[in-house]
Amino acid sequence: MFVSDALDINSQGNLTIGGADTVALAKEYGTPLYVMDEELIRTNLRRFHTSIDKAYGGRGMVCYAGKAFTCLEMCRLVASEGDGLDAVSIGELYTAVKAGFPMEKVGFHGNNKTDEELAYALDNGVGHIIVDNISELKRLEVLCAQKGVKAQIMFRIKPGIDAHTHKAVMTGQIDSKFGFALETGEAFEAVKEALACENTELVGLHCHIGSQIFDITPFEEAARVMTGFIAKIRNELGYEIKCLDLGGGFGIKYLESHDPVPFEEYMERVSVVVKTECEKHGLELPFIIIEPGRSIVAPAGITLYTVGARKEIPGVRTYISVDGGMTDNPRYILYQSEYEAVVANKASQERTEKVTIAGKCCESGDLIGEGMSLQHAESGDILAVLATGAYNYSMSSNYNRIPKPAVVFVSGGKSRVVVKRETPEDIIRSDV
C-alpha cells in the first residue's frame, strides 16, 4: 500500500509511522515535522551489515553516508550498530566527534577539503582520508609532516561508468568534479606519486558512480574496473592495494512504480565479480567498504505538513499549499524528484484527485510535486510526504528566513525529539 514498511493505517483511519499516529505527532510537535522510524533505520543497517559479512567472509564494513541525514543521535545510532561513517565536511566530522563516534571508523571525503578540515581530521584520528586530487595529496603530506603523523589514505577514482541515473547525481564518469580519471592515466600517475610520499600511506581505492541507481550492472562493471586497476598497480608498481571502497548509490522506492533491487542481491552479485576478478588476476581479496546513505534513511522518514490554502484553477490545476516547501525539501526544485503523499487524517480514503503541492516560499518553483495523486485535501488537514528521510533535513535551508523543522524519532509507537525546531531567535543568532 505504501512505499515504506514503516507506514500503516490505524483504526481511526490515520497514517502511522513506527506505530505512532502521525496526526497526533503533528499536534504534539507542530508542523512542518520530520519523522523517522528508528527501527527501520536499524533494520536497514543490519541488512547491509549482514549481507556484506556473508558476501565477503567478514572482510567488509558498512560506512553510513552521513550526508543523507546526520545529527548527534543518528551518529550514536550508527555507532551502536557497529558500523562506520562517511563524512564530507568539518561539520559532519565535528558532529561525529561530539557524539562520541569511534573516529577510526570514519572516512573523510570531499573534492576540495580545506587545510582546516584536513587538520581537524588528523587531530581527531579519522580512520582514512579519501584523497580527491594531487593538490590535496601534497597539502596533506605537508600537514602530516608538521604534525608528526602518518595518514592512511584512499584515492577517489572515476571508473568511467554510466550509472543510468539523473545527470546531477552521476559521479563516476570522466567529466566529473570528483576524483582521478582512469582513461587519461591520471589515476595511475597519482598512485605513483602517493607511493613516493613519506607521511601518507595509500591503503585503498574508492569509487562512487552515482545515486538512486536501480540497475546492478553498473555496480558490477565498476567492481570489475576497480579490481583491474588494483591488478595494474600490483603488476606495474609492485604494490597491492588492501582496501576497495565501492561507494553507495543504491536506489530506493519513492513511487509505487519503483522496483529497487534488494540489498542482499546487490551484495551477492557484486561480490561474485570482485572474487572472480581477484582470482583471475591473482590478487588477495581486498577489504570491502560500502557507503549506503539514502537506502538506510530515506524509506524510514516522512515529512508532515499542515494544509493551508486550496486553490483550484479550472482547466489548469489544483494547488494544495502547505506550511513548508523548498526550505525543508529542495529535491523537487533541484532534480524534479518525485514523491508520494498522503492526507494523514484521511489515509484510509481513496486518492481521488491530482494536485500540485506548493510550498510557502516566495518562489514560483517552490513545489513538492506536480500531478500527485491525493485524497481530497482541505485547509487544516495533515499532509504526509513519504520517503523523505534522506536529503531533506540535510539539505534544508533558511531561505526567506524560515526556521527549520524539528526531527522526531519514533520506535514502538513512542516518539522523542532528536533535533529541536528552530525559532526566529535561531535565525538571527549569528547576525551582528
Secondary structure as UniProt FT lines:
FT   TURN            5..6
FT   STRAND          7..9
FT   TURN            11..12
FT   STRAND          15..17
FT   TURN            18..19
FT   STRAND          20..21
FT   HELIX           22..29
FT   STRAND          33..37
FT   HELIX           38..56
FT   TURN            57..58
FT   STRAND          60..65
FT   HELIX           66..68
FT   HELIX           72..80
FT   TURN            81..82
FT   STRAND          84..87
FT   HELIX           90..98
FT   TURN            99..100
FT   HELIX           103..105
FT   STRAND          106..108
FT   HELIX           115..123
FT   TURN            124..125
FT   STRAND          128..131
FT   HELIX           134..147
FT   STRAND          151..158
FT   HELIX           167..169
FT   STRAND          180..181
FT   TURN            183..184
FT   HELIX           186..195
FT   STRAND          200..206
FT   HELIX           217..237
FT   STRAND          243..245
FT   TURN            256..257
FT   HELIX           263..281
FT   STRAND          287..290
FT   HELIX           294..297
FT   HELIX           298..300
FT   STRAND          301..313
FT   TURN            314..316
FT   STRAND          317..322
FT   TURN            326..328
FT   HELIX           331..335
FT   STRAND          341..343
FT   HELIX           344..346
FT   TURN            347..348
FT   STRAND          353..358
FT   TURN            364..365
FT   STRAND          367..374
FT   TURN            379..380
FT   STRAND          382..386
FT   TURN            394..395
FT   HELIX           399..401
FT   STRAND          406..411
FT   TURN            412..413
FT   STRAND          414..419
FT   HELIX           424..428
FT   TURN            429..430
//
